[in-house]
Amino acid sequence: MATFLIDGLTVIDLKISELIVLTFGLPATTPSAFFSTNLVANLAALLGVTTDQIRRVNIVSANNNT
């Protein structure tokens, strides 16, 4: 969401893009590419940790009887 307060002849050129721009040494990428291609490596690079520190867990509800 963007909010602007303009006065007079002020022109605002707003461009919206579906890119995640990270300044952590990673190239710009789309959300779907970030979360589907090399997710562990992407998260590790984003957080500044090694890939062996990233774990994938399966969260199961306590009410789940299956």
C-alpha positions in Angstrom: 0.0 0.0 0.0 1.3 3.4 -0.9 0.1 6.8 0.4 1.0 10.1 -1.1 0.2 13.7 -0.2 0.7 15.9 -3.3 0.2 19.5 -3.9 -0.3 21.5 -7.1 1.2 20.1 -10.3 3.3 17.4 -8.5 3.6 14.2 -10.5 4.3 10.8 -9.0 5.4 8.0 -11.2 4.6 4.8 -9.3 5.8 1.5 -10.7 4.7 -1.8 -9.1 6.7 -4.9 -9.8 6.4 -8.5 -8.5 10.0 -8.7 -7.6 11.7 -9.3 -4.3 14.7 -7.0 -4.3 17.2 -8.2 -1.7 20.3 -6.3 -0.8 22.0 -9.2 0.8 24.1 -10.2 -2.3 21.2 -12.0 -3.9 19.9 -11.0 -7.4 16.3 -9.7 -7.7 13.9 -12.5 -8.1 10.2 -13.2 -8.2 8.5 -14.5 -5.1 7.6 -17.8 -6.8 11.2 -18.3 -7.9 12.6 -17.4 -4.5 10.3 -20.0 -2.7 10.5 -22.7 -5.3 14.1 -22.8 -6.6 16.8 -23.6 -4.0 14.6 -22.4 -1.1 17.1 -23.6 1.5 20.0 -21.8 -0.2 17.9 -18.7 -0.7 16.8 -18.6 3.0 20.4 -19.2 4.2 21.8 -16.4 2.1 19.0 -14.1 3.2 19.6 -14.8 6.9 23.4 -14.9 6.6 23.7 -18.5 7.8 24.9 -21.8 6.3 22.5 -24.2 4.7 23.0 -26.8 7.4 21.4 -24.4 9.8 18.1 -24.4 7.9 15.6 -27.1 8.8 12.4 -28.1 7.2 9.9 -29.3 9.8 6.4 -30.8 9.6 4.0 -29.0 11.9 1.2 -31.3 13.0 -1.8 -30.1 15.0 -2.3 -31.7 18.4 -6.0 -32.2 17.4 -5.0 -34.2 14.3 -6.1 -37.8 14.7 -4.6 -39.0 11.4 
